[in-house]
Amino acid sequence: MTAGREIRLAARPVGWPTAETFELATVEVPAPTDGQVLVRNTLMSVDPYMRGRMNDVESYVPPFEVGGPLEGGAIGEVVESRSPRYSVGDTVLHGLGWRDYALLDAGSAVRVDPTAAPVSAYLGILGMTGLTAYAGLVAVAQLKQGETAFVSGAAGAVGSAAGQFARLLGAGRVIGSAGTAAKVAYLTDELGFDAAFDYHDGPVARQLRAAAPDGIDVYFDNVGGEHLEAAIGSMNRFGRAAICGMISGYNDTEPTPGPRNLARLIGWRLTLRGFLVRDHGDLRAEFVERAGRWLADGELSYRETFVDGLPNAPVAFLDMMRGGNIGKMLVRLSTSG
């Protein structure tokens, strides 16, 4: 047995989660049996989709259990192995974050090369985050050369990847929205967006029309709500929207009103399509090859926001939900802090 800590769901939140939504517990982690590995986590991800799993509702993944540990992407080091697939010292990616130690079936872990890229990249730009952005543009929205793309939540992990990928895939103009002036500057000055705006500065529809006077062809949606309505209103005929997330409504206690201009879908022959990254595993090899090359060539960049210590993981999650991060929000773990 190995002693470790884990963050549990203490209670299902109504509206915004609070510190009382979470609890830190110390547990005994069993030694691995045949076909298993024990991993000491060093880095974990917090992501918007985790908010949905805190609700007891039917969804594409089971809800978290009250009193049980949370889950999410993590990187760690194998400290015990009962599988020929892994040796002690291997660095692996897996889905049992929010804890110091993860006991895994060997098939649930993926070895990563810490010499090829910083390990944090495998939770972000080279991992699920990057693949989500790539699949949304390539397979869902089917971005074409020369088209105008709009990305909401563009300074976040997925949004910042989507905007850069759109540019690298040949978009004629890339526009982003974000929540602060500093984030807007990041989009245009560092990531190569052609235009960006702070959605706090006025109605999104008005700002989007100013940034894209000739309309948009592709919308990558991370926000929903007012952003989605504005995007529909600015879409050119046969425009496509890849609906990745709707973070603006995740903590609403009442049903979120739908866009008031859905009738535009008919005359303009628009397509709005939701998607899950897990449906696009066939693109993984292509994505890793292209994104890895773009990174090596200096054409692709990324930022990360770090919080230290497993006890602070709830703080990192809540800050991420409120837009307190630029790029990927990650928690650095250690068994002592």
Salt bridges, closest charged atoms under 4 A:
GLU6 OE2 - ARG8 NE 2.82
ASP34 OD1 - ARG82 NH2 2.30
ASP47 OD1 - LYS328 NZ 2.45
GLU71 OE1 - ARG53 NH1 3.57
GLU77 OE1 - ARG40 NH2 3.17
ASP90 OD2 - ARG111 NH2 3.12
ASP100 OD2 - ARG5 NE 2.83
GLU147 OE1 - ARG240 NH2 2.70
GLU190 OE2 - ARG303 NH2 2.41
ASP198 OD1 - HIS200 ND1 3.02
GLU229 OE2 - ARG260 NH2 2.66
GLU289 OE2 - ARG293 NE 3.12
ASP308 OD1 - ARG332 NE 2.66
